[in-house]
Every structure is written in C-alpha cells, then in structure tokens.
Amino acid sequence: MELRTLRYFVAVAEELHFGRAATRLHMSQPPLSRAIKQLETEVGALLFTRSTTGVTLTPVGTVLLDEARALLDHADRVRVRVSTAAGASAITVGILGDSTDPGVVRLAAAYRRNHPGADIRIRDADLTDPTCGLRAGLVDVALTRAPFDETALTVRTLRTDPVGVVLRADDPLAHREGLRLAELRDRRWFQFPEGTDPLWQSYWNGGRPREGPVVRAVQECLQAVLWNGTIGLAPLGHDLPAEFTVVPLTDMTPSRVVVACNEGDTNPLIRSFIETATAAYRH
C-alpha cells in the first residue's frame, strides 16, 4: 500500500463523501474513486458501503482507518527524524492571500536570513482550502486566514484585518462610507465548492446561508463582481483595479491572518517558521 493511497483513504473515511474528500485533497473525483477501488482490490474486501447519499465504513474499513492513521503518523515522524539526521533543510509553505502583503515580505526576508541553505517551496492555494493543503500533506506549514476547523492543528494568530464588501464601482452602494451586513441580505454572494470547510464558508458569507456563483480563486471572485454584480467580502487594504471598490463593513468580525501546522510536528524548520512569522507580523 502506498502512503499516498492511504492518505486518500483516510480523507474519504473522515469525510464519508467522495466529492468532499476530492475537494479536500485538491483532486478530481474519478482518480480518487479509482484509487480507492484499487486499494479494495489489494485488501481483498470492500472498505466502504456506497449509497446515493454518501458512503459508510465497512468493518474492514474501520480497522484499516485506525491502522492507516497510525502508519501515516509514524511515516511523518520518520520523515522528520531522517531529514534532521541527514541535515536536509526543505520546507513547503502554503500561502493563501496577497503575496505582496508587507508581513509576507518581511517574513520571507527574515526566514531567508535565518536559513540561508533551506530549500523553501511555495504552494499558492486557492479559496477552497483555508489550510492550503496542510491536512492533505501537501504543505508543511500554512500562512493563511481563519476561521476553519482547527482540529489536530496548531494555529497562531499573526494579525487581524477589518473586512469590507467588494462592489463594482458603479454599484448603487459603492459611494457609501460603511455598510452593515443586513443591508446586503438581498444580494448574491460568492459561494465556495461543496465540501469546503463550513466555518470558512460561513465567515465569508457573513454568518448566514447565501446564494450565488461558485468560485475558487480571487480572480474568479472579481470576475463575478464585474459580470454579474455579485458581492463578496475581502480584507481592507488590498489594491484593486479601478472598476472595483471596497466599502468597510461596520458589523463584521475582523479577518485573522494565521500561521498553522500539524499538531505535534517537531520539524525545526516549521517551528522556526512560526516564530519568525510571529515576529515579522508584529512590526
């Protein structure tokens, strides 16, 4: 059994839904389904009972889930110990947000100074996964925004940003100095794909269910505003083209910039990244 296939299996077992698991893993559903079927062939038994409403674990699947989690945890510990012993210095950082943010710029400069020989790999995440691939094992540490499910993660807040509503410049509300969420109740809002973290979706929908187009990236959000008059939320202070404006929301909880890693991760490069980020965002 390959570790990658076991990660796929754990995602499906935890989500109990192939579509949500595929979204979490940032892959399409057909190859995920094929991988699980191949795993069932290797095991010689069904791992899931499939129905129109989702999937449930079989008794064999329940046993494999416990063993897979333990094996993946052990593999992660082995990777850290071997990397440390070999003097390897590589870290993959997931970033969701504006890479020109002064905090990011200061962090990058400071981390390069502290680890001049490190191989720093960057994964630019889209809006469908606020952990930037952390749970899927695609990154070692995430520089992102909360809120999201923090189970089994270590999350540290670096900064809070006020939030505004993104409007087309000719929108009737664009001239306002401030707006309240209640004034936007009849508008169409951005939606994220099915399976996106519900805490994340709820925050960017102002805490209540909305209707509107599904988007995955910032540019898709802006195009939805431009073409359809859709609205959505964004942290204040970001530069937008002249055809857009951002009006502050007076009753919206600020957006938290955070750094996150898997709970209990002892990789010294990750610990150093979190400490460096904390210092960089204090300025």
Backbone as CSV, one residue per row, in Angstrom:
resi,resn,N_x,N_y,N_z,CA_x,CA_y,CA_z,C_x,C_y,C_z
1,MET,0.845,-1.193,0.000,0.000,0.000,0.000,0.880,1.242,0.000
2,GLU,0.605,2.160,-0.894,1.350,3.407,-0.939,0.792,4.381,0.087
3,LEU,1.682,5.191,0.673,1.239,6.176,1.654,0.243,7.148,1.035
4,ARG,0.459,7.510,-0.220,-0.453,8.441,-0.876,-1.860,7.862,-0.939
5,THR,-1.962,6.570,-1.278,-3.275,5.933,-1.353,-3.923,5.881,0.022
6,LEU,-3.118,5.638,1.055,-3.665,5.624,2.411,-4.172,7.011,2.817
7,ARG,-3.474,8.059,2.380,-3.965,9.418,2.656,-5.310,9.638,1.955
8,TYR,-5.438,9.143,0.745,-6.719,9.241,0.032,-7.816,8.523,0.826
9,PHE,-7.497,7.307,1.274,-8.477,6.514,2.015,-8.915,7.232,3.291
10,VAL,-7.964,7.777,4.035,-8.293,8.474,5.284,-9.196,9.674,5.010
11,ALA,-8.924,10.399,3.936,-9.755,11.556,3.592,-11.202,11.138,3.322
12,VAL,-11.379,10.068,2.555,-12.740,9.592,2.259,-13.404,9.079,3.539
13,ALA,-12.634,8.367,4.368,-13.186,7.815,5.603,-13.611,8.912,6.571
14,GLU,-12.889,10.003,6.590,-13.238,11.102,7.505,-14.362,11.961,6.960
15,GLU,-14.400,12.136,5.650,-15.457,12.957,5.046,-16.732,12.155,4.793
16,LEU,-16.565,10.819,4.607,-17.679,9.938,4.232,-18.420,10.468,3.008
17,HIS,-17.634,10.986,2.072,-18.195,11.552,0.843,-17.047,11.724,-0.147
18,PHE,-17.134,11.096,-1.308,-16.040,11.151,-2.274,-15.834,12.567,-2.809
19,GLY,-16.917,13.299,-3.031,-16.791,14.654,-3.546,-16.074,15.569,-2.576
20,ARG,-16.472,15.524,-1.301,-15.816,16.368,-0.296,-14.358,15.955,-0.098
21,ALA,-14.115,14.656,-0.119,-12.734,14.185,0.034,-11.870,14.654,-1.132
22,ALA,-12.421,14.614,-2.348,-11.663,15.072,-3.520,-11.355,16.560,-3.400
23,THR,-12.332,17.338,-2.933,-12.088,18.775,-2.733,-11.000,18.992,-1.699
24,ARG,-11.060,18.282,-0.606,-10.051,18.391,0.463,-8.661,18.045,-0.046
25,LEU,-8.585,17.052,-0.941,-7.294,16.602,-1.461,-6.849,17.392,-2.693
26,HIS,-7.711,18.314,-3.150,-7.422,19.120,-4.336,-7.155,18.237,-5.555
27,MET,-8.096,17.325,-5.794,-8.024,16.464,-6.960,-9.453,16.229,-7.443
28,SER,-9.587,15.680,-8.648,-10.922,15.385,-9.159,-11.394,14.046,-8.587
29,GLN,-12.691,13.805,-8.658,-13.260,12.622,-8.018,-12.924,11.305,-8.730
30,PRO,-12.914,11.246,-10.085,-12.663,9.945,-10.733,-11.354,9.263,-10.326
31,PRO,-10.199,9.968,-10.329,-8.975,9.263,-9.909,-9.000,8.855,-8.434
32,LEU,-9.711,9.632,-7.593,-9.838,9.250,-6.189,-10.635,7.949,-6.070
33,SER,-11.740,7.864,-6.810,-12.557,6.644,-6.776,-11.757,5.443,-7.278
34,ARG,-10.972,5.666,-8.331,-10.159,4.557,-8.864,-9.129,4.092,-7.839
35,ALA,-8.519,5.047,-7.144,-7.504,4.691,-6.152,-8.112,3.875,-5.012
36,ILE,-9.321,4.251,-4.584,-9.969,3.514,-3.501,-10.360,2.108,-3.969
37,LYS,-10.855,1.980,-5.208,-11.204,0.663,-5.734,-9.965,-0.227,-5.832
38,GLN,-8.828,0.354,-6.251,-7.588,-0.403,-6.328,-7.146,-0.852,-4.940
39,LEU,-7.332,0.032,-3.949,-6.975,-0.322,-2.571,-7.863,-1.469,-2.073
40,GLU,-9.141,-1.424,-2.408,-10.044,-2.513,-2.012,-9.630,-3.830,-2.664
41,THR,-9.147,-3.751,-3.902,-8.655,-4.954,-4.579,-7.440,-5.510,-3.849
42,GLU,-6.531,-4.627,-3.442,-5.329,-5.069,-2.733,-5.678,-5.672,-1.378
43,VAL,-6.635,-5.059,-0.692,-7.040,-5.559,0.622,-7.845,-6.841,0.492
44,GLY,-8.604,-6.960,-0.600,-9.437,-8.129,-0.804,-10.787,-8.038,-0.128
45,ALA,-11.221,-6.792,0.150,-12.518,-6.593,0.795,-12.980,-5.171,0.539
46,LEU,-14.299,-4.983,0.629,-14.838,-3.634,0.499,-14.496,-2.817,1.737
47,LEU,-14.120,-1.570,1.513,-13.795,-0.655,2.610,-14.954,0.283,2.912
48,PHE,-15.806,0.518,1.909,-16.936,1.426,2.069,-18.206,0.780,1.523
49,THR,-19.314,1.108,2.175,-20.627,0.796,1.618,-21.128,2.053,0.943
50,ARG,-21.373,1.999,-0.355,-21.725,3.173,-1.131,-23.231,3.276,-1.301
51,SER,-23.749,4.510,-1.247,-25.167,4.755,-1.484,-25.318,6.103,-2.172
52,THR,-26.544,6.468,-2.504,-26.781,7.748,-3.196,-26.523,8.935,-2.284
53,THR,-26.556,8.717,-0.976,-26.365,9.823,-0.031,-24.924,9.943,0.465
54,GLY,-24.085,8.999,0.118,-22.704,9.058,0.575,-22.137,7.679,0.775
55,VAL,-21.207,7.555,1.701,-20.571,6.269,1.971,-20.448,6.072,3.483
56,THR,-20.376,4.808,3.888,-20.107,4.452,5.277,-18.996,3.420,5.299
57,LEU,-18.252,3.389,6.365,-17.160,2.435,6.507,-17.697,1.035,6.789
58,THR,-17.117,0.045,6.148,-17.390,-1.343,6.497,-16.544,-1.702,7.724
59,PRO,-16.788,-2.830,8.362,-15.925,-3.240,9.486,-14.447,-3.320,9.097
60,VAL,-14.175,-3.796,7.881,-12.783,-3.836,7.409,-12.238,-2.418,7.260
61,GLY,-13.060,-1.509,6.731,-12.642,-0.118,6.580,-12.337,0.543,7.907
62,THR,-13.127,0.218,8.936,-12.897,0.788,10.261,-11.546,0.360,10.815
63,VAL,-11.215,-0.909,10.631,-9.903,-1.402,11.078,-8.783,-0.707,10.311
64,LEU,-8.937,-0.617,8.983,-7.888,-0.001,8.177,-7.718,1.473,8.523
65,LEU,-8.811,2.164,8.871,-8.695,3.583,9.216,-7.785,3.768,10.427
66,ASP,-7.978,2.961,11.458,-7.104,3.059,12.643,-5.655,2.784,12.270
67,GLU,-5.446,1.728,11.487,-4.076,1.364,11.121,-3.453,2.405,10.188
68,ALA,-4.244,2.931,9.257,-3.724,3.921,8.306,-3.307,5.190,9.021
69,ARG,-4.128,5.657,9.953,-3.765,6.856,10.717,-2.462,6.650,11.472
70,ALA,-2.340,5.487,12.122,-1.113,5.204,12.875,0.095,5.134,11.945
71,LEU,-0.084,4.489,10.792,1.021,4.350,9.839,1.434,5.709,9.278
72,LEU,0.466,6.557,8.943,0.783,7.880,8.396,1.452,8.753,9.445
73,ASP,0.989,8.661,10.686,1.642,9.409,11.760,3.091,8.959,11.923
74,HIS,3.304,7.641,11.880,4.661,7.121,12.006,5.524,7.550,10.830
75,ALA,4.959,7.531,9.622,5.716,7.951,8.443,6.139,9.402,8.547
76,ASP,5.256,10.240,9.091,5.603,11.653,9.271,6.745,11.803,10.269
77,ARG,6.695,11.027,11.353,7.777,11.108,12.349,9.098,10.627,11.766
78,VAL,9.025,9.567,10.967,10.244,9.062,10.313,10.837,10.119,9.393
79,ARG,9.960,10.779,8.628,10.439,11.806,7.694,11.180,12.919,8.437
80,VAL,10.598,13.363,9.551,11.218,14.441,10.316,12.564,14.002,10.878
81,ARG,12.613,12.799,11.484,13.861,12.330,12.108,14.954,12.110,11.073
82,VAL,14.591,11.500,9.944,15.596,11.244,8.900,16.091,12.557,8.306
83,SER,15.178,13.487,8.060,15.572,14.779,7.499,16.516,15.513,8.431
84,THR,16.202,15.456,9.730,17.057,16.124,10.711,18.427,15.470,10.774
85,ALA,18.435,14.128,10.789,19.703,13.409,10.867,20.557,13.641,9.633
86,ALA,19.921,13.764,8.486,20.666,13.943,7.236,21.034,15.397,6.983
87,GLY,20.577,16.264,7.842,20.882,17.681,7.666,20.094,18.320,6.544
88,ALA,19.047,17.629,6.082,18.239,18.194,4.997,17.466,19.398,5.501
89,SER,17.249,20.361,4.644,16.552,21.575,5.056,15.617,22.017,3.949
90,ALA,14.458,21.362,3.909,13.433,21.725,2.937,12.121,21.913,3.661
91,ILE,11.362,22.895,3.224,10.063,23.162,3.823,9.125,23.655,2.734
92,THR,7.897,23.152,2.746,6.887,23.592,1.787,5.878,24.460,2.524
93,VAL,5.714,25.679,2.037,4.845,26.670,2.687,3.625,26.906,1.804
94,GLY,2.455,26.733,2.366,1.226,27.067,1.656,0.812,28.493,1.983
95,ILE,0.474,29.262,0.965,0.087,30.657,1.175,-1.268,30.912,0.532
96,LEU,-2.172,31.453,1.311,-3.456,31.888,0.798,-3.571,33.377,1.095
97,GLY,-3.592,34.175,0.049,-3.673,35.606,0.276,-2.747,36.382,-0.628
98,ASP,-2.510,37.615,-0.231,-1.722,38.547,-1.035,-0.240,38.359,-0.753
99,SER,0.499,37.855,-1.737,1.935,37.622,-1.547,2.721,38.919,-1.429
100,THR,2.100,40.059,-1.758,2.784,41.352,-1.605,2.488,41.989,-0.255
101,ASP,1.725,41.314,0.593,1.447,41.798,1.950,2.782,42.104,2.639
102,PRO,2.918,43.269,3.265,4.188,43.606,3.937,4.624,42.552,4.947
103,GLY,3.651,41.917,5.625,4.004,40.866,6.572,4.672,39.698,5.891
104,VAL,4.161,39.299,4.718,4.759,38.194,3.962,6.161,38.570,3.501
105,VAL,6.306,39.795,3.027,7.614,40.255,2.539,8.638,40.238,3.663
106,ARG,8.260,40.748,4.848,9.183,40.739,5.997,9.509,39.319,6.428
107,LEU,8.497,38.455,6.440,8.713,37.071,6.840,9.677,36.375,5.892
108,ALA,9.478,36.548,4.582,10.356,35.898,3.602,11.804,36.342,3.789
109,ALA,12.006,37.637,3.974,13.370,38.156,4.138,14.012,37.607,5.410
110,ALA,13.272,37.613,6.507,13.823,37.147,7.778,14.106,35.643,7.742
111,TYR,13.209,34.878,7.128,13.405,33.426,7.104,14.599,33.051,6.231
112,ARG,14.774,33.763,5.123,15.956,33.511,4.276,17.239,33.812,5.045
113,ARG,17.230,34.893,5.824,18.423,35.229,6.617,18.718,34.144,7.647
114,ASN,17.667,33.636,8.293,17.857,32.637,9.349,18.214,31.260,8.801
115,HIS,17.786,30.974,7.568,18.019,29.645,6.986,18.510,29.796,5.544
116,PRO,19.721,30.304,5.379,20.223,30.601,4.027,20.343,29.368,3.139
117,GLY,20.485,28.173,3.722,20.632,26.967,2.902,19.349,26.190,2.717
118,ALA,18.251,26.694,3.261,16.993,25.948,3.198,16.391,25.993,1.804
119,ASP,15.782,24.880,1.414,15.022,24.798,0.168,13.572,25.134,0.512
120,ILE,13.161,26.353,0.224,11.831,26.829,0.598,10.927,26.741,-0.627
121,ARG,9.931,25.887,-0.539,8.997,25.688,-1.655,7.662,26.326,-1.295
122,ILE,7.073,27.026,-2.240,5.831,27.755,-2.003,4.692,27.122,-2.804
123,ARG,3.578,26.917,-2.142,2.364,26.436,-2.808,1.291,27.504,-2.661
124,ASP,0.906,28.101,-3.766,-0.110,29.154,-3.768,-1.484,28.502,-3.770
125,ALA,-2.227,28.647,-2.680,-3.500,27.956,-2.529,-4.660,28.796,-3.053
126,ASP,-5.747,28.103,-3.410,-6.945,28.828,-3.813,-7.893,28.934,-2.615
127,LEU,-9.104,29.440,-2.846,-10.025,29.751,-1.761,-10.799,28.541,-1.251
128,THR,-10.605,27.373,-1.834,-11.391,26.203,-1.450,-10.825,25.490,-0.234
129,ASP,-9.589,25.790,0.149,-8.972,25.105,1.284,-8.170,26.099,2.111
130,PRO,-8.747,26.597,3.218,-8.027,27.585,4.024,-6.770,27.042,4.690
131,THR,-6.604,25.707,4.734,-5.368,25.161,5.294,-4.278,25.022,4.236
132,CYS,-4.570,25.383,3.003,-3.565,25.400,1.919,-2.979,24.020,1.627
133,GLY,-3.722,22.966,1.930,-3.211,21.626,1.692,-2.528,21.005,2.888
134,LEU,-2.638,21.645,4.058,-1.961,21.148,5.257,-2.490,19.779,5.666
135,ARG,-3.803,19.620,5.698,-4.391,18.339,6.107,-4.096,17.235,5.097
136,ALA,-3.992,17.600,3.841,-3.735,16.610,2.792,-2.254,16.246,2.682
137,GLY,-1.410,16.871,3.492,0.016,16.576,3.443,0.750,17.228,2.293
138,LEU,0.136,18.251,1.686,0.762,18.913,0.543,1.742,19.999,0.969
139,VAL,1.589,20.513,2.198,2.493,21.547,2.709,2.864,21.198,4.140
140,ASP,3.953,21.819,4.613,4.400,21.629,5.991,3.812,22.671,6.929
141,VAL,3.575,23.850,6.408,3.067,24.952,7.217,2.238,25.851,6.309
142,ALA,1.211,26.489,6.868,0.309,27.321,6.070,0.271,28.740,6.622
143,LEU,0.379,29.701,5.728,0.202,31.115,6.050,-1.119,31.506,5.418
144,THR,-2.152,31.691,6.230,-3.499,31.746,5.686,-4.385,32.638,6.548
145,ARG,-5.688,32.461,6.401,-6.662,33.224,7.190,-7.639,32.256,7.860
146,ALA,-8.059,32.610,9.064,-9.078,31.861,9.786,-10.424,32.570,9.567
147,PRO,-11.553,31.899,9.889,-11.650,30.665,10.673,-11.760,29.422,9.796
148,PHE,-11.342,28.297,10.368,-11.517,26.989,9.754,-11.408,25.953,10.865
149,ASP,-11.716,24.718,10.551,-11.636,23.640,11.533,-10.178,23.459,11.961
150,GLU,-9.896,23.694,13.239,-8.524,23.642,13.734,-8.183,22.316,14.406
151,THR,-9.042,21.319,14.254,-8.796,20.012,14.862,-7.448,19.445,14.412
152,ALA,-6.627,19.045,15.381,-5.309,18.431,15.139,-4.321,19.396,14.497
153,LEU,-4.607,20.686,14.548,-3.687,21.690,14.021,-3.237,22.626,15.141
154,THR,-2.064,23.174,14.980,-1.597,24.263,15.838,-1.711,25.549,15.042
155,VAL,-2.490,26.506,15.559,-2.786,27.734,14.825,-2.421,28.937,15.697
156,ARG,-1.674,29.870,15.122,-1.288,31.084,15.836,-1.734,32.309,15.039
157,THR,-2.420,33.217,15.697,-2.878,34.440,15.039,-1.719,35.429,14.923
158,LEU,-1.544,35.973,13.724,-0.469,36.929,13.453,-0.978,38.367,13.380
159,ARG,-2.209,38.540,12.882,-2.751,39.891,12.687,-4.245,39.789,12.443
160,THR,-4.972,40.855,12.716,-6.387,40.919,12.347,-6.595,42.088,11.397
161,ASP,-7.432,41.869,10.380,-7.714,42.891,9.365,-9.210,43.175,9.317
162,PRO,-9.614,44.446,9.273,-11.030,44.750,9.042,-11.452,44.270,7.666
163,VAL,-12.736,44.052,7.508,-13.262,43.453,6.284,-14.255,44.407,5.632
164,GLY,-14.280,44.378,4.297,-15.230,45.184,3.547,-15.919,44.357,2.488
165,VAL,-16.904,44.966,1.840,-17.631,44.293,0.770,-17.121,44.782,-0.576
166,VAL,-16.820,43.849,-1.473,-16.310,44.174,-2.810,-17.492,44.444,-3.732
167,LEU,-17.492,45.623,-4.358,-18.569,46.038,-5.255,-17.994,46.567,-6.556
168,ARG,-18.816,46.531,-7.604,-18.442,47.222,-8.837,-18.506,48.717,-8.563
169,ALA,-17.645,49.494,-9.193,-17.566,50.930,-8.909,-18.866,51.659,-9.202
170,ASP,-19.697,51.131,-10.115,-20.966,51.789,-10.433,-22.140,51.207,-9.644
171,ASP,-21.853,50.369,-8.648,-22.919,49.805,-7.810,-23.555,50.931,-6.984
172,PRO,-24.871,50.913,-6.785,-25.541,51.956,-6.003,-24.993,52.118,-4.580
173,LEU,-24.372,51.065,-4.052,-23.839,51.141,-2.689,-22.359,51.532,-2.653
174,ALA,-21.743,51.692,-3.806,-20.294,51.896,-3.856,-19.849,53.210,-3.233
175,HIS,-20.750,54.200,-3.146,-20.366,55.512,-2.625,-20.430,55.569,-1.105
176,ARG,-20.963,54.533,-0.468,-21.155,54.550,0.978,-19.819,54.481,1.714
177,GLU,-19.754,55.124,2.879,-18.537,55.072,3.693,-18.495,53.821,4.557
178,GLY,-19.631,53.202,4.751,-19.711,51.980,5.529,-21.044,51.296,5.288
179,LEU,-21.079,49.984,5.473,-22.301,49.205,5.288,-22.443,48.201,6.428
180,ARG,-23.690,47.774,6.670,-23.964,46.702,7.610,-24.411,45.465,6.827
181,LEU,-24.167,44.293,7.410,-24.495,43.045,6.725,-25.969,42.980,6.349
182,ALA,-26.841,43.518,7.193,-28.281,43.462,6.916,-28.640,44.188,5.625
183,GLU,-27.847,45.188,5.240,-28.131,45.933,4.016,-27.800,45.135,2.767
184,LEU,-27.161,43.980,2.922,-26.739,43.162,1.787,-27.514,41.851,1.709
185,ARG,-28.578,41.719,2.496,-29.261,40.430,2.612,-29.896,39.969,1.304
186,ASP,-30.264,40.899,0.435,-30.934,40.513,-0.812,-29.972,40.374,-1.991
187,ARG,-28.690,40.486,-1.764,-27.709,40.405,-2.843,-27.191,38.981,-2.997
188,ARG,-26.631,38.705,-4.180,-25.982,37.421,-4.436,-24.524,37.492,-3.981
189,TRP,-24.070,36.428,-3.313,-22.731,36.377,-2.731,-21.922,35.254,-3.371
190,PHE,-20.589,35.362,-3.236,-19.731,34.259,-3.655,-20.055,33.007,-2.839
191,GLN,-19.925,31.842,-3.470,-20.009,30.564,-2.776,-18.765,29.751,-3.103
192,PHE,-18.328,28.922,-2.170,-17.226,28.015,-2.416,-17.768,26.624,-2.741
193,PRO,-16.983,25.768,-3.380,-17.473,24.450,-3.803,-17.944,23.592,-2.629
194,GLU,-18.817,22.645,-2.929,-19.295,21.702,-1.923,-18.105,20.991,-1.279
195,GLY,-18.150,20.846,0.021,-17.060,20.201,0.742,-16.076,21.169,1.351
196,THR,-16.193,22.463,1.012,-15.318,23.468,1.615,-15.626,23.575,3.106
197,ASP,-14.600,23.815,3.903,-14.758,23.954,5.354,-15.954,24.858,5.676
198,PRO,-16.961,24.359,6.433,-18.166,25.150,6.693,-17.913,26.413,7.516
199,LEU,-16.936,26.392,8.404,-16.617,27.604,9.168,-16.095,28.692,8.237
200,TRP,-15.282,28.295,7.291,-14.702,29.208,6.301,-15.799,29.780,5.407
201,GLN,-16.683,28.906,4.893,-17.781,29.355,4.045,-18.700,30.310,4.791
202,SER,-19.044,29.982,6.028,-19.958,30.810,6.802,-19.376,32.194,7.064
203,TYR,-18.087,32.241,7.383,-17.477,33.553,7.661,-17.565,34.457,6.445
204,TRP,-17.178,33.967,5.284,-17.155,34.796,4.084,-18.548,35.016,3.488
205,ASN,-19.553,34.396,4.094,-20.946,34.682,3.750,-21.629,35.515,4.825
206,GLY,-20.840,36.102,5.727,-21.416,36.963,6.756,-22.248,36.229,7.780
207,GLY,-21.980,34.917,7.966,-22.625,34.177,9.032,-23.994,33.620,8.728
208,ARG,-24.428,33.639,7.488,-25.745,33.085,7.150,-25.708,32.488,5.749
209,PRO,-26.639,31.578,5.431,-26.662,30.986,4.083,-26.938,32.047,3.020
210,ARG,-26.267,31.935,1.890,-26.451,32.865,0.770,-26.594,32.075,-0.523
211,GLU,-26.931,32.787,-1.566,-26.976,32.202,-2.902,-26.077,33.008,-3.824
212,GLY,-25.455,32.307,-4.779,-24.596,32.994,-5.727,-23.676,32.028,-6.433
213,PRO,-22.821,32.548,-7.318,-21.942,31.692,-8.118,-20.822,31.063,-7.293
214,VAL,-20.417,29.859,-7.708,-19.319,29.161,-7.039,-17.990,29.657,-7.599
215,VAL,-17.066,29.991,-6.712,-15.750,30.486,-7.118,-14.666,29.711,-6.372
216,ARG,-13.486,29.714,-6.947,-12.354,29.029,-6.330,-11.159,29.948,-6.097
217,ALA,-11.072,31.039,-6.831,-9.896,31.903,-6.766,-10.324,33.366,-6.715
218,VAL,-9.386,34.220,-6.278,-9.687,35.644,-6.152,-10.107,36.244,-7.484
219,GLN,-9.432,35.867,-8.563,-9.788,36.422,-9.864,-11.196,36.024,-10.289
220,GLU,-11.624,34.813,-9.925,-12.990,34.404,-10.223,-13.988,35.254,-9.434
221,CYS,-13.636,35.604,-8.208,-14.490,36.488,-7.410,-14.663,37.834,-8.095
222,LEU,-13.557,38.413,-8.536,-13.611,39.731,-9.176,-14.403,39.675,-10.478
223,GLN,-14.237,38.596,-11.233,-14.992,38.478,-12.473,-16.491,38.337,-12.201
224,ALA,-16.840,37.668,-11.111,-18.249,37.547,-10.748,-18.838,38.909,-10.397
225,VAL,-18.045,39.750,-9.730,-18.492,41.121,-9.438,-18.651,41.900,-10.735
226,LEU,-17.664,41.802,-11.600,-17.641,42.584,-12.835,-18.794,42.210,-13.769
227,TRP,-19.036,40.910,-13.915,-20.014,40.460,-14.911,-21.432,40.340,-14.348
228,ASN,-21.537,39.952,-13.070,-22.855,39.626,-12.532,-23.303,40.517,-11.384
229,GLY,-22.439,41.446,-10.957,-22.816,42.276,-9.823,-22.841,41.529,-8.505
230,THR,-22.212,40.349,-8.483,-22.118,39.576,-7.246,-21.292,40.359,-6.223
231,ILE,-21.576,40.143,-4.942,-20.753,40.767,-3.922,-20.057,39.687,-3.104
232,GLY,-19.009,40.091,-2.449,-18.302,39.199,-1.549,-17.478,40.032,-0.598
233,LEU,-16.869,39.380,0.353,-16.085,40.081,1.353,-14.600,39.958,1.059
234,ALA,-13.855,40.945,1.527,-12.404,40.921,1.359,-11.776,41.772,2.455
235,PRO,-10.571,41.414,2.911,-9.875,42.255,3.882,-9.590,43.630,3.282
236,LEU,-9.682,44.659,4.097,-9.366,46.002,3.621,-7.860,46.135,3.415
237,GLY,-7.498,47.077,2.551,-6.089,47.368,2.342,-5.480,46.719,1.124
238,HIS,-6.267,45.956,0.368,-5.748,45.335,-0.852,-6.020,46.244,-2.049
239,ASP,-5.053,46.326,-2.925,-5.213,47.144,-4.126,-6.071,46.403,-5.142
240,LEU,-7.114,47.087,-5.638,-7.986,46.513,-6.656,-8.019,47.425,-7.872
241,PRO,-8.327,46.872,-9.051,-8.462,47.712,-10.247,-9.526,48.797,-10.047
242,ALA,-9.467,49.824,-10.864,-10.332,50.993,-10.704,-11.813,50.663,-10.831
243,GLU,-12.157,49.587,-11.523,-13.572,49.260,-11.706,-14.213,48.629,-10.470
244,PHE,-13.426,48.444,-9.405,-13.951,47.876,-8.167,-13.752,48.850,-7.004
245,THR,-14.570,48.657,-5.977,-14.381,49.400,-4.735,-14.688,48.474,-3.575
246,VAL,-14.130,48.780,-2.424,-14.391,48.004,-1.213,-14.937,48.949,-0.153
247,VAL,-16.144,48.687,0.315,-16.779,49.505,1.341,-16.667,48.768,2.676
248,PRO,-16.141,49.418,3.722,-15.981,48.742,5.017,-17.314,48.245,5.578
249,LEU,-17.284,47.082,6.200,-18.448,46.541,6.904,-18.297,46.864,8.386
250,THR,-19.273,47.542,8.937,-19.143,48.041,10.308,-19.473,46.996,11.364
251,ASP,-20.136,45.911,10.987,-20.526,44.892,11.969,-19.950,43.521,11.645
252,MET,-18.818,43.496,10.954,-18.182,42.244,10.557,-16.962,41.976,11.426
253,THR,-16.864,40.759,11.947,-15.694,40.377,12.732,-14.445,40.430,11.859
254,PRO,-13.346,41.029,12.346,-12.128,41.122,11.530,-11.613,39.752,11.090
255,SER,-10.902,39.749,9.989,-10.297,38.535,9.454,-8.940,38.301,10.116
256,ARG,-8.699,37.072,10.576,-7.437,36.754,11.247,-6.429,36.151,10.274
257,VAL,-5.260,36.774,10.165,-4.132,36.167,9.459,-3.461,35.215,10.443
258,VAL,-3.268,33.962,10.037,-2.723,32.962,10.954,-1.628,32.154,10.274
259,VAL,-0.815,31.510,11.101,0.125,30.513,10.622,-0.273,29.206,11.287
260,ALA,-0.268,28.110,10.522,-0.759,26.828,11.036,0.153,25.688,10.616
261,CYS,0.236,24.687,11.477,0.956,23.458,11.145,0.224,22.300,11.804
262,ASN,0.616,21.088,11.481,0.008,19.931,12.111,0.442,19.832,13.565
263,GLU,-0.526,19.541,14.415,-0.271,19.470,15.854,0.819,18.444,16.157
264,GLY,1.778,18.837,16.974,2.832,17.920,17.381,3.974,17.793,16.406
265,ASP,3.963,18.539,15.309,5.055,18.472,14.338,6.319,19.042,14.972
266,THR,7.389,18.265,14.957,8.628,18.675,15.616,9.708,19.140,14.647
267,ASN,9.366,19.276,13.375,10.345,19.735,12.393,10.886,21.098,12.812
268,PRO,12.189,21.229,13.039,12.724,22.514,13.493,12.518,23.652,12.507
269,LEU,12.453,23.341,11.208,12.220,24.394,10.221,10.809,24.965,10.362
270,ILE,9.862,24.113,10.725,8.484,24.583,10.910,8.389,25.435,12.169
271,ARG,8.993,24.962,13.241,8.973,25.763,14.483,9.605,27.119,14.257
272,SER,10.714,27.144,13.528,11.387,28.409,13.237,10.509,29.310,12.378
273,PHE,9.783,28.711,11.413,8.901,29.499,10.546,7.826,30.188,11.370
274,ILE,7.230,29.464,12.306,6.156,30.043,13.128,6.693,31.178,13.988
275,GLU,7.845,30.988,14.589,8.417,32.045,15.427,8.817,33.257,14.591
276,THR,9.387,33.009,13.433,9.786,34.114,12.538,8.567,34.877,12.056
277,ALA,7.496,34.145,11.731,6.265,34.796,11.277,5.678,35.670,12.387
278,THR,5.680,35.172,13.603,5.147,35.936,14.733,5.889,37.255,14.884
279,ALA,7.202,37.200,14.770,7.998,38.422,14.887,7.794,39.358,13.699
280,ALA,7.715,38.786,12.501,7.583,39.612,11.291,6.264,40.373,11.264
281,TYR,5.207,39.772,11.770,3.892,40.424,11.719,3.665,41.377,12.890
282,ARG,4.594,41.418,13.850,4.461,42.371,14.945,4.827,43.777,14.521
283,HIS,5.637,43.906,13.467,6.122,45.225,13.030,5.050,45.993,12.271
